[in-house]
């Protein structure tokens, strides 16, 4: 992961997973989402599918570099699938969830970890509201 400017374990994981699916001839495809910058979009050029926010899509539509120039900044390079049984010469977390979690927590000064906790808290709050709403509208509820 040293080669990624943001230390982005998640970006490299997209590459690792896509390679795994291709190497094992699986029909499942990788879809990257939550891109926050042009830099991330360029690094993920070559992923099989992507969800892009409107502001980022507008920026991408103005890119004038050639396909070759764009691919040169991507972590996905032509013919990324290594020969059967070969391992890439880079860090991987595919079989080490604990190490992935440790890296995720440290990445970008813990930003991803904080955002995950915030998202879980928002979900928790809405779950409670939904439960209250259901109880308030329960026809079996004894008054």
Helices and strands as residue ranges (DSSP letters): H 9-23, E 31-32, H 38-43, E 49-50, H 54-61, H 67-72, H 97-106, G 107-110, H 111-136
